[in-house]
């Protein structure tokens, strides 16, 4: 996953976004040392060591691919936003004695506020970072939950923010299938009702309907 992350970052052409990604996710940065082993959640998708890296990478890879299909997108901005959208989880969760727990900062401020603050502070240390680019990137972080009732202080208002939100939501839902499948009894085809999916997950006899496997 780290090789894939480095390869994806290398495709970002914007010197300002490259500098930010190197500062936050560069191989020698303290942030990276935490990012590569951090969980993405306490209970739901990718709630395990290195889950944050896995989730952020898959969301960014999806955003990169979709940026080639839909017109009008700033690919560099969208990919950077996807890689950094959950960076606040570094200070939201802690692994204590093999258990994932929420930190005091996570409980009191929330992962979006923590991520916004971290990235804004890093941007302000970079000379010449354009204000418009800063605003656009911070908007992605602030809006990536997609709605006020889901914890975003603002709703996605740009193409890039909308794309990151959709890819993030897809990643969390598909990650929930993985979580549920790992907990199934041998031979079971249905999981219990799941809050993230809003339904019970079905896996069929081998994870797909027989006619699909035959095809």
PyMOL commands that set and color helices and strands:
alter all, ss='L'
color gray80, all
select helices_A, chain A and resi 2-9+15-25+30-35+51-67+75-84+87-90+104-109+111-125+131-143+148-150+159-182+210-214
alter helices_A, ss='H'
color red, helices_A
select strands_A, chain A and resi 93-96+99-102+190-194+199-202
alter strands_A, ss='S'
color yellow, strands_A
deselect
rebuild
show_as cartoon
